[in-house]
């Protein structure tokens, strides 16, 4: 299982890094971005990821680089830097969304293609205090379910799906991905099941976003990131769907208006045809870059 970084050269080269400067990789994943930055620019890496396995994966690709790893979400990036004794960084990268490792890894419940416990948490070992998709589908009110499926998944049959979930859980607890897929399948029209996108895609996306409070954490992460970015330092953010990109775009424009940053690219950078062919996952990606004034 390998993870191919999206818009790799564009996102890292645009940071204008120099040897011994500090790069904060807020979404370490498989370490591809950090490995490229270290090998080309000789930077010091501080990496964050809620997935504990990200550290070992990065060690395999980054070579002899000694990097610092923190098993925390990027919304708490300031805590990691405080522990490192770092007040400012020279470059920041956010590669948002879910990694190929998390999507394919057994027992996480992100993919509707495998029968797994319906967890959907980015954490490898969630605690009882952590919200899971099991909690959401079995405990949330029908109206709330419909709202997140529509709002986070942009699913037009959200009301029907929410109603079907509530009816199904009256008989038995919904605990696996296949159980949820079966419920969605019965709730949507036959023609919808023959569409280009799998009929469960949008519901699964919505539940994943809600489980991990992804949109709220993006806003916190961007704000904290800008606070610890040096004057002249740059931030690259890669988003994969419209909800993420909307938050990034709004944050960038707000701070540009307040003359705190300048935008390096007015329009988002998107992958070329060759990259999309080699890595279909990159198709929906958008890269936005800012520089702190």
C-alpha positions as CSV (number, residue, x, y, z in Angstrom):
1,X,0.0,0.0,0.0
2,X,1.5,3.3,-1.1
3,X,0.3,6.8,-0.8
4,X,1.1,9.2,-3.7
5,X,1.4,12.9,-2.5
6,X,-0.8,15.3,-4.5
7,X,0.6,18.4,-6.1
8,X,3.9,17.6,-4.4
9,X,6.4,19.9,-6.1
10,X,3.9,22.7,-6.4
11,X,3.0,22.7,-2.7
12,X,6.6,22.4,-1.4
13,X,8.6,24.4,-3.9
14,X,6.3,27.3,-3.5
15,X,7.3,27.6,0.2
16,X,10.7,29.0,-0.8
17,X,12.5,26.9,1.9
18,X,16.2,27.1,2.6
19,X,18.6,24.7,4.4
20,X,18.0,24.4,8.2
21,X,14.7,26.3,8.1
22,X,11.7,24.7,9.9
23,X,8.9,23.1,8.0
24,X,5.7,22.2,9.9
25,X,4.0,19.3,8.2
26,X,0.5,19.3,9.7
27,X,-0.7,16.2,8.0
28,X,2.3,13.8,7.9
29,X,0.5,10.8,6.4
30,X,3.0,8.8,4.5
31,X,5.8,11.3,4.8
32,X,6.0,12.1,1.1
33,X,5.8,15.8,1.4
34,X,8.4,16.0,4.3
35,X,10.7,13.6,2.5
36,X,10.7,15.7,-0.6
37,X,11.3,18.9,1.4
38,X,14.1,17.4,3.4
39,X,15.9,15.8,0.4
40,X,15.7,18.9,-1.8
41,X,16.0,21.7,0.8
42,X,17.6,20.2,3.9
43,X,15.0,21.6,6.2
44,X,14.2,20.6,9.8
45,X,10.8,18.7,9.9
46,X,8.2,18.8,12.6
47,X,5.3,16.5,11.7
48,X,1.8,16.1,13.1
49,X,-0.8,13.3,12.6
50,X,-3.6,11.8,14.5
51,X,-2.7,8.5,13.0
52,X,0.0,7.0,15.1
53,X,1.4,4.9,12.2
54,X,2.4,8.1,10.3
55,X,5.7,8.2,12.2
56,X,6.9,4.8,11.1
57,X,5.7,5.3,7.5
58,X,7.6,8.5,7.4
59,X,10.8,7.0,8.7
60,X,10.8,4.5,5.8
61,X,10.8,7.3,3.2
62,X,12.6,10.2,4.8
63,X,16.0,8.5,5.1
64,X,18.6,9.8,7.6
65,X,16.5,12.9,8.6
66,X,15.8,13.2,12.3
67,X,12.4,14.7,12.5
68,X,10.0,15.4,15.4
69,X,6.7,13.7,15.4
70,X,3.6,14.5,17.5
71,X,0.5,12.3,17.5
72,X,-2.0,15.2,17.7
73,X,-4.4,16.9,15.3
74,X,-3.2,20.0,13.5
75,X,-5.7,22.2,15.3
76,X,-3.3,21.8,18.3
77,X,-0.2,22.6,16.3
78,X,0.8,25.3,18.8
79,X,1.1,22.7,21.6
80,X,3.6,20.6,19.5
81,X,5.8,23.7,18.8
82,X,5.7,24.7,22.4
83,X,7.1,21.3,23.4
84,X,9.8,21.7,20.7
85,X,10.7,25.2,22.0
86,X,9.8,26.7,18.7
87,X,8.1,30.1,18.5
88,X,8.0,30.5,14.7
89,X,8.3,28.3,11.6
90,X,9.4,29.1,8.0
91,X,6.9,27.0,6.1
92,X,3.6,25.1,6.8
93,X,1.8,22.5,4.7
94,X,-1.7,21.1,5.2
95,X,-2.7,18.2,3.0
96,X,-6.4,17.9,4.0
97,X,-8.8,15.0,3.8
98,X,-8.1,11.4,4.4
99,X,-4.9,9.5,3.4
100,X,-4.9,6.3,1.3
101,X,-3.6,4.5,4.3
102,X,-6.6,5.4,6.4
103,X,-9.0,4.7,3.6
104,X,-7.7,1.2,3.0
105,X,-6.6,0.2,6.4
106,X,-8.7,-2.6,8.0
107,X,-10.8,-1.9,11.0
108,X,-11.2,1.8,10.6
109,X,-14.5,2.0,8.7
110,X,-13.7,4.8,6.3
111,X,-14.4,2.8,3.2
112,X,-17.7,1.2,2.2
113,X,-15.9,-1.3,0.1
114,X,-14.9,-3.4,3.1
115,X,-16.9,-4.7,6.0
116,X,-15.4,-2.9,9.1
117,X,-16.5,-1.5,12.4
118,X,-18.1,1.9,11.7
119,X,-15.5,4.0,13.6
120,X,-14.3,6.6,11.1
121,X,-12.1,8.3,13.6
122,X,-8.6,9.5,12.4
123,X,-7.2,8.1,15.7
124,X,-5.8,4.6,15.4
125,X,-6.8,3.9,19.0
126,X,-9.9,5.9,19.9
127,X,-10.9,6.2,23.6
128,X,-14.4,6.0,25.0
129,X,-14.4,9.8,25.0
130,X,-13.9,10.0,21.3
131,X,-16.9,10.3,19.0
132,X,-17.3,7.5,16.4
133,X,-19.6,7.1,13.5
134,X,-21.3,4.3,15.5
135,X,-22.3,6.9,18.1
136,X,-23.6,9.3,15.4
137,X,-25.8,6.8,13.5
138,X,-27.2,5.2,16.6
139,X,-27.8,8.2,18.9
140,X,-28.3,11.4,16.9
141,X,-31.7,12.7,16.2
142,X,-33.1,12.1,12.6
143,X,-33.1,15.9,11.9
144,X,-29.4,16.2,12.9
145,X,-28.5,13.2,10.8
146,X,-30.2,14.6,7.8
147,X,-28.6,18.0,8.3
148,X,-25.0,16.6,8.4
149,X,-25.6,14.2,5.5
150,X,-26.8,17.1,3.4
151,X,-24.5,19.8,4.8
152,X,-21.2,17.8,4.9
153,X,-22.0,15.3,2.1
154,X,-24.1,17.4,-0.2
155,X,-26.4,14.4,-0.5
156,X,-29.8,15.2,-2.1
157,X,-31.4,12.1,-0.5
158,X,-30.3,13.0,3.0
159,X,-33.8,13.1,4.5
160,X,-34.6,9.6,3.2
161,X,-31.3,8.2,4.3
162,X,-31.6,9.7,7.8
163,X,-35.1,8.3,8.2
164,X,-34.0,4.9,7.1
165,X,-31.1,4.9,9.6
166,X,-33.4,5.8,12.5
167,X,-35.9,3.1,11.4
168,X,-33.1,0.5,11.1
169,X,-31.6,1.2,14.5
170,X,-34.9,0.5,16.2
171,X,-34.4,-3.2,15.4
172,X,-30.6,-3.5,16.1
173,X,-27.6,-1.3,16.6
174,X,-25.8,-0.3,13.4
175,X,-22.1,-1.2,13.9
176,X,-20.5,-2.0,10.5
177,X,-19.9,-0.3,7.2
178,X,-21.9,-3.0,5.2
179,X,-24.9,-2.6,7.6
180,X,-24.9,1.1,6.8
181,X,-24.4,0.6,3.1
182,X,-27.4,-1.8,3.1
183,X,-29.6,0.8,4.8
184,X,-28.5,3.6,2.3
185,X,-29.1,1.2,-0.6
186,X,-32.7,0.6,0.4
187,X,-33.3,4.3,1.0
188,X,-32.3,5.8,-2.4
189,X,-34.0,5.4,-5.8
190,X,-32.8,2.6,-8.2
191,X,-31.6,5.1,-10.7
192,X,-29.4,6.8,-8.1
193,X,-27.6,3.4,-7.5
194,X,-26.5,3.4,-11.1
195,X,-24.9,6.8,-11.0
196,X,-21.2,7.6,-11.6
197,X,-20.5,8.0,-7.9
198,X,-21.3,5.2,-5.5
199,X,-24.6,5.8,-3.7
200,X,-23.0,5.7,-0.2
201,X,-20.1,8.0,-1.0
202,X,-21.6,11.3,0.2
203,X,-23.1,9.8,3.4
204,X,-19.8,8.2,4.4
205,X,-18.0,11.5,3.7
206,X,-20.5,13.4,5.8
207,X,-20.1,11.0,8.7
208,X,-16.3,11.1,8.6
209,X,-16.3,14.9,8.6
210,X,-18.8,15.0,11.5
211,X,-16.9,12.3,13.5
212,X,-13.6,14.1,13.3
213,X,-15.0,17.7,13.4
214,X,-12.8,18.2,10.3
215,X,-14.2,21.6,9.2
216,X,-14.0,23.1,12.6
217,X,-10.4,21.8,13.0
218,X,-9.4,23.3,9.6
219,X,-10.4,26.7,10.8
220,X,-8.5,26.3,14.1
221,X,-5.5,24.9,12.4
222,X,-5.3,27.7,9.8
223,X,-5.6,30.3,12.5
224,X,-3.0,28.7,14.7
225,X,-0.7,28.1,11.8
226,X,-0.8,31.8,10.7
227,X,0.0,32.8,14.2
228,X,3.2,30.8,14.4
229,X,4.3,31.5,10.8
230,X,7.3,33.9,10.4
231,X,7.0,37.1,8.5
232,X,7.9,36.2,5.0
233,X,7.0,32.5,5.7
234,X,4.5,30.7,3.5
235,X,1.6,28.3,4.0
236,X,0.4,25.7,1.4
237,X,-3.0,24.1,1.8
238,X,-4.3,21.3,-0.4
239,X,-8.1,20.7,-0.2
240,X,-10.1,17.9,-1.8
241,X,-13.7,19.0,-1.7
242,X,-15.7,22.2,-1.9
243,X,-16.4,22.5,1.8
244,X,-12.7,22.4,2.7
245,X,-11.7,24.7,-0.1
246,X,-14.4,27.2,0.9
247,X,-13.0,27.5,4.4
248,X,-9.4,27.9,3.1
249,X,-10.5,30.5,0.5
250,X,-12.5,32.5,3.1
251,X,-9.6,32.4,5.6
252,X,-7.0,33.6,3.0
253,X,-9.2,36.4,1.7
254,X,-10.1,37.6,5.2
255,X,-6.4,37.9,6.1
256,X,-5.5,39.5,2.8
257,X,-8.1,42.1,3.3
258,X,-6.7,42.8,6.8
259,X,-3.2,43.1,5.1
260,X,-1.8,40.3,7.2
261,X,-0.9,38.1,4.2
262,X,-0.5,38.2,0.5
263,X,-1.8,35.5,-1.8
264,X,0.8,33.8,-3.9
265,X,-1.9,32.4,-6.3
266,X,-5.1,34.2,-6.8
267,X,-6.7,31.1,-8.3
268,X,-6.1,27.6,-6.9
269,X,-3.5,25.5,-8.5
270,X,-4.9,22.2,-9.8
271,X,-3.2,19.0,-11.0
272,X,-2.4,18.6,-14.7
273,X,-3.7,15.8,-16.9
274,X,-0.6,13.6,-16.3
275,X,-0.9,13.7,-12.5
276,X,-4.6,12.9,-12.7
277,X,-3.9,10.0,-14.9
278,X,-1.2,8.6,-12.6
279,X,-3.1,9.4,-9.4
280,X,-6.9,9.7,-9.9
281,X,-7.3,10.8,-6.2
282,X,-5.7,14.1,-7.2
283,X,-8.6,15.0,-9.6
284,X,-10.5,17.2,-7.1
285,X,-7.5,18.7,-5.3
286,X,-6.9,22.5,-5.1
287,X,-3.7,24.2,-3.8
288,X,-3.8,27.7,-2.2
289,X,-0.6,29.4,-1.0
290,X,-0.2,32.5,1.1
291,X,2.8,34.5,2.5
292,X,2.7,36.2,5.8
293,X,3.5,39.9,5.7
